Amino acid sequence: MSCKSQVASRKSYHLSLVTLLLVTCHLSLVTCSWGAIEDIPVVVSGKYIGTIDMYSVGKELYLDVEDVGKVYGGQSYWYPVSGRILIRFKRESVKFMISSDKTMVGSAEVKLPYPILIRANKAFIPLDFFLTRAFAELVDMDTSFDPGTRLISIEKRSNVGPIQHFSYADHTRVVVEMGSALSFQSSEKGQTRIGFVFPNGQVDWTEEVRIQDGLVNTLSFVQERGHARLVVSLEQKPLRVAKSELGNPRRLVVDFFRSQSPSTVSSSQLLKRRIVVDPGHGGKDSGAVGRYRLVEKEVALWVAKELAKLLQEEDQFEVLLTRDSDKFIPLSDRSQMSNEFKADVFISVHCNAHKDKREQGFEIYYLSEKPSDPSAESVAQYENASLEFEGKAVDGEKAETTAHLLGLLARNEFINEAGHLSALMAKEVKRRTDLPYRGVKQAGFYVLSGTYAPAVLVEMGFLTNAGDAAKLSNRSFRKKLVSGLYAGILAYAKNKEWLE
């Protein structure tokens, strides 16, 4: 071949290659746009399931079609030659064409908010599509994306549940959340089984809860065709069963009373016990700032307010929040508030953090001059760092007020009680969540040292750990955590014979 022919051939080859690239860009719509891929954590019904790829082009966000199928329990198929995308679910399918701005969701046509993206031979679907009502109704799941925390939360659609249970001295209480339009029917199955059917009820997931408190054995909550069913298995025939409803949110409350004669003392005649719930940090003291931009002071306040609300529904408790908004309160003032309230129990709520992002799980602390281990000492130093916002030194000699000196003398009276309370709370949190349990520990927390009551500090999880942070950002998971803390306090009150 001559030199001229070789040059012409090379020019023709390069021209063809450029043409092919341009055609490819045209067919894939926005393939050649610059963007970035990031790992986005996903929580489904309060459980962290890992991360998926999200591709961003400007303000437009996309999800990898393969990941979408796994997250929502479907099968994804991408056909590059024909330009078709199919996501098949149990009942229906979703169909896309890269050349169209419309998609078929079952038999309904839905317009896409922006075009499908093809990158590196992978198909990306606009995130906003998965937030639509049409897709939510197809998969029976509601999806939300928080641009601040960069977290996707998926909740299975339900109008009944979750269930909660609490054991008292003379009865066991079972609580079931219900949708506003839902009804229920109850029936006895022998002397030790009672069933509750919720027509048109939809539960998050099937679960069996073991109570085994001498009265109630297990709770079985299942989804059946056209309804949800709760079966209560009893260890003995109850003296009586009382059903009632509570509002905000709507709840069915079922009390199973023990066979022995109930107390003749009415609840209004009992001494009300006082509980202080202390949301850690606040205001200029943000506490830990972790994964997905979660801030400790915000998580602690949400959990503390929910816990206080549950406790306030008990006639036997009076509850005080040390703060109910985002404001700074010195540690010594929190102790003083508790003492002036004449608290019987003090609960301080926090989140953990660590430079090693693999550290995870919850732990509960009570007071000791000597830390139970080096990690406990480190946590106490971290939480005591709030003193810096008060203009006080964290380490070394510090001038102590008369109240604090009295606290040092009085706390030995409460230290064993605090250990007992910590163990009961830890037990109930373990039963209700899948957070790794790191144990009950002791350390010198300043906020506990001046409190004249059994005082504990809860570290709910590590905001610096991807799994813990994803769970703590999820409302359903937080409610389970609150339920565990609440049940632990009730168990302590029962042992102290504070409750009927």
Solvent accessible surface area in square Angstrom, and as a share of the most:
residue,aa,sasa,rsa
1,M,170,0.76
2,S,67,0.43
3,C,106,0.63
4,K,174,0.74
5,S,50,0.32
6,Q,75,0.33
7,V,74,0.43
8,A,58,0.45
9,S,58,0.37
10,R,153,0.56
11,K,138,0.58
12,S,63,0.41
13,Y,138,0.53
14,H,106,0.47
15,L,123,0.61
16,S,66,0.42
17,L,74,0.37
18,V,78,0.45
19,T,67,0.39
20,L,111,0.55
21,L,103,0.51
22,L,117,0.58
23,V,69,0.40
24,T,64,0.37
25,C,32,0.19
26,H,142,0.63
27,L,111,0.55
28,S,8,0.05
29,L,74,0.37
30,V,37,0.21
31,T,34,0.20
32,C,79,0.47
33,S,40,0.26
34,W,234,0.82
35,G,37,0.35
36,A,60,0.47
37,I,71,0.36
38,E,58,0.26
39,D,97,0.50
40,I,1,0.00
41,P,3,0.02
42,V,0,0.00
43,V,0,0.00
44,V,19,0.11
45,S,4,0.03
46,G,3,0.03
47,K,102,0.43
48,Y,60,0.23
49,I,90,0.46
50,G,21,0.20
51,T,66,0.38
52,I,15,0.08
53,D,37,0.19
54,M,0,0.00
55,Y,5,0.02
56,S,23,0.15
57,V,28,0.16
58,G,74,0.71
59,K,200,0.85
60,E,60,0.27
61,L,29,0.14
62,Y,0,0.00
63,L,4,0.02
64,D,3,0.02
65,V,1,0.01
66,E,97,0.43
67,D,26,0.14
68,V,1,0.00
69,G,1,0.01
70,K,158,0.67
71,V,18,0.10
72,Y,11,0.04
73,G,58,0.56
74,G,12,0.12
75,Q,116,0.51
76,S,29,0.19
77,Y,85,0.32
78,W,51,0.18
79,Y,82,0.31
80,P,68,0.43
81,V,156,0.90
82,S,60,0.39
83,G,4,0.04
84,R,103,0.38
85,I,1,0.01
86,L,14,0.07
87,I,0,0.00
88,R,123,0.45
89,F,24,0.10
90,K,198,0.84
91,R,166,0.60
92,E,84,0.38
93,S,17,0.11
94,V,0,0.00
95,K,110,0.47
96,F,4,0.02
97,M,73,0.33
98,I,20,0.10
99,S,92,0.59
100,S,42,0.27
101,D,59,0.31
102,K,89,0.38
103,T,3,0.02
104,M,69,0.31
105,V,8,0.04
106,G,21,0.20
107,S,111,0.71
108,A,52,0.40
109,E,107,0.48
110,V,27,0.15
111,K,133,0.56
112,L,6,0.03
113,P,66,0.42
114,Y,34,0.13
115,P,51,0.32
116,I,0,0.00
117,L,1,0.00
118,I,15,0.07
119,R,88,0.32
120,A,81,0.62
121,N,106,0.55
122,K,72,0.30
123,A,1,0.01
124,F,2,0.01
125,I,0,0.00
126,P,0,0.00
127,L,3,0.01
128,D,61,0.32
129,F,0,0.00
130,F,1,0.00
131,L,71,0.35
132,T,40,0.23
133,R,185,0.67
134,A,31,0.24
135,F,1,0.00
136,A,6,0.04
137,E,79,0.35
138,L,22,0.11
139,V,19,0.11
140,D,52,0.27
141,M,25,0.11
142,D,63,0.32
143,T,19,0.11
144,S,64,0.42
145,F,29,0.12
146,D,66,0.34
147,P,87,0.55
148,G,30,0.28
149,T,19,0.11
150,R,58,0.21
151,L,6,0.03
152,I,2,0.01
153,S,21,0.13
154,I,1,0.01
155,E,47,0.21
156,K,73,0.31
157,R,79,0.29
158,S,48,0.31
159,N,54,0.28
160,V,1,0.01
161,G,16,0.15
162,P,47,0.30
163,I,18,0.09
164,Q,21,0.09
165,H,12,0.05
166,F,8,0.03
167,S,25,0.16
168,Y,6,0.02
169,A,41,0.32
170,D,18,0.09
171,H,19,0.09
172,T,0,0.00
173,R,56,0.21
174,V,1,0.00
175,V,9,0.05
176,V,0,0.00
177,E,28,0.12
178,M,12,0.05
179,G,22,0.21
180,S,109,0.70
181,A,106,0.82
182,L,13,0.07
183,S,64,0.41
184,F,54,0.22
185,Q,115,0.51
186,S,49,0.31
187,S,60,0.38
188,E,131,0.59
189,K,81,0.34
190,G,57,0.55
191,Q,123,0.55
192,T,56,0.32
193,R,105,0.38
194,I,12,0.06
195,G,1,0.01
196,F,1,0.00
197,V,28,0.16
198,F,0,0.00
199,P,40,0.25
200,N,120,0.62
201,G,2,0.02
202,Q,69,0.31
203,V,6,0.03
204,D,33,0.17
205,W,61,0.21
206,T,86,0.50
207,E,49,0.22
208,E,106,0.48
209,V,32,0.18
210,R,142,0.52
211,I,13,0.07
212,Q,102,0.45
213,D,34,0.18
214,G,32,0.31
215,L,0,0.00
216,V,0,0.00
217,N,44,0.22
218,T,14,0.08
219,L,0,0.00
220,S,28,0.18
221,F,4,0.02
222,V,41,0.23
223,Q,66,0.29
224,E,60,0.27
225,R,236,0.86
226,G,55,0.53
227,H,42,0.19
228,A,0,0.00
229,R,54,0.20
230,L,0,0.00
231,V,16,0.09
232,V,1,0.00
233,S,22,0.14
234,L,10,0.05
235,E,84,0.37
236,Q,65,0.29
237,K,117,0.49
238,P,15,0.09
239,L,85,0.42
240,R,123,0.45
241,V,47,0.27
242,A,34,0.26
243,K,97,0.41
244,S,62,0.40
245,E,88,0.40
246,L,70,0.35
247,G,50,0.48
248,N,130,0.67
249,P,56,0.35
250,R,61,0.22
251,R,16,0.06
252,L,0,0.00
253,V,2,0.01
254,V,1,0.00
255,D,14,0.07
256,F,0,0.00
257,F,27,0.11
258,R,24,0.09
259,S,58,0.37
260,Q,104,0.46
261,S,98,0.63
262,P,59,0.37
263,S,61,0.39
264,T,138,0.80
265,V,65,0.37
266,S,54,0.35
267,S,36,0.23
268,S,101,0.65
269,Q,132,0.59
270,L,49,0.24
271,L,125,0.62
272,K,93,0.39
273,R,57,0.21
274,R,82,0.30
275,I,0,0.00
276,V,0,0.00
277,V,0,0.00
278,D,1,0.01
279,P,0,0.00
280,G,1,0.01
281,H,9,0.04
282,G,0,0.00
283,G,20,0.19
284,K,125,0.53
285,D,7,0.04
286,S,36,0.23
287,G,21,0.20
288,A,8,0.06
289,V,94,0.54
290,G,17,0.16
291,R,82,0.30
292,Y,21,0.08
293,R,155,0.57
294,L,12,0.06
295,V,25,0.14
296,E,0,0.00
297,K,27,0.12
298,E,101,0.45
299,V,1,0.01
300,A,0,0.00
301,L,27,0.14
302,W,69,0.24
303,V,0,0.00
304,A,0,0.00
305,K,90,0.38
306,E,39,0.18
307,L,0,0.00
308,A,2,0.01
309,K,77,0.33
310,L,25,0.12
311,L,0,0.00
312,Q,104,0.46
313,E,73,0.33
314,E,13,0.06
315,D,87,0.45
316,Q,17,0.08
317,F,9,0.04
318,E,62,0.28
319,V,24,0.14
320,L,50,0.25
321,L,38,0.19
322,T,3,0.02
323,R,3,0.01
324,D,83,0.43
325,S,51,0.33
326,D,83,0.43
327,K,95,0.40
328,F,52,0.22
329,I,19,0.10
330,P,36,0.22
331,L,13,0.07
332,S,38,0.25
333,D,57,0.29
334,R,3,0.01
335,S,8,0.05
336,Q,99,0.44
337,M,57,0.25
338,S,0,0.00
339,N,33,0.17
340,E,120,0.54
341,F,41,0.17
342,K,150,0.63
343,A,11,0.08
344,D,33,0.17
345,V,0,0.00
346,F,0,0.00
347,I,0,0.00
348,S,0,0.00
349,V,0,0.00
350,H,9,0.04
351,C,0,0.00
352,N,2,0.01
353,A,31,0.24
354,H,76,0.34
355,K,194,0.82
356,D,42,0.22
357,K,121,0.51
358,R,196,0.72
359,E,50,0.23
360,Q,67,0.30
361,G,0,0.00
362,F,1,0.00
363,E,2,0.01
364,I,0,0.00
365,Y,0,0.00
366,Y,38,0.15
367,L,14,0.07
368,S,19,0.12
369,E,126,0.57
370,K,164,0.70
371,P,49,0.31
372,S,65,0.42
373,D,47,0.24
374,P,115,0.72
375,S,46,0.30
376,A,0,0.00
377,E,76,0.34
378,S,63,0.41
379,V,15,0.09
380,A,6,0.05
381,Q,90,0.40
382,Y,70,0.27
383,E,6,0.03
384,N,21,0.11
385,A,33,0.26
386,S,6,0.04
387,L,3,0.02
388,E,112,0.50
389,F,83,0.35
390,E,39,0.18
391,G,73,0.70
392,K,79,0.33
393,A,60,0.47
394,V,39,0.22
395,D,104,0.54
396,G,67,0.65
397,E,174,0.78
398,K,81,0.34
399,A,110,0.85
400,E,64,0.28
401,T,89,0.52
402,T,100,0.58
403,A,56,0.43
404,H,17,0.07
405,L,90,0.45
406,L,93,0.46
407,G,0,0.00
408,L,49,0.24
409,L,140,0.70
410,A,30,0.23
411,R,31,0.11
412,N,106,0.54
413,E,128,0.57
414,F,39,0.16
415,I,41,0.21
416,N,122,0.63
417,E,52,0.23
418,A,4,0.03
419,G,13,0.13
420,H,75,0.33
421,L,0,0.00
422,S,0,0.00
423,A,51,0.40
424,L,28,0.14
425,M,0,0.00
426,A,2,0.02
427,K,106,0.45
428,E,16,0.07
429,V,1,0.00
430,K,94,0.40
431,R,97,0.35
432,R,35,0.13
433,T,18,0.10
434,D,77,0.40
435,L,8,0.04
436,P,52,0.33
437,Y,86,0.33
438,R,69,0.25
439,G,16,0.16
440,V,49,0.28
441,K,25,0.11
442,Q,46,0.20
443,A,0,0.00
444,G,34,0.32
445,F,2,0.01
446,Y,29,0.11
447,V,7,0.04
448,L,3,0.02
449,S,9,0.06
450,G,7,0.07
451,T,2,0.01
452,Y,73,0.28
453,A,4,0.03
454,P,10,0.06
455,A,7,0.06
456,V,0,0.00
457,L,0,0.00
458,V,1,0.01
459,E,0,0.00
460,M,0,0.00
461,G,0,0.00
462,F,4,0.02
463,L,0,0.00
464,T,27,0.16
465,N,14,0.07
466,A,21,0.17
467,G,10,0.10
468,D,0,0.00
469,A,0,0.00
470,A,0,0.00
471,K,18,0.08
472,L,0,0.00
473,S,25,0.16
474,N,3,0.01
475,R,151,0.55
476,S,29,0.19
477,F,4,0.02
478,R,30,0.11
479,K,31,0.13
480,K,45,0.19
481,L,1,0.01
482,V,3,0.02
483,S,4,0.03
484,G,0,0.00
485,L,0,0.00
486,Y,7,0.03
487,A,6,0.05
488,G,0,0.00
489,I,2,0.01
490,L,2,0.01
491,A,22,0.17
492,Y,1,0.00
493,A,0,0.00
494,K,56,0.24
495,N,84,0.43
496,K,78,0.33
497,E,147,0.66
498,W,24,0.08
499,L,9,0.04
500,E,50,0.23
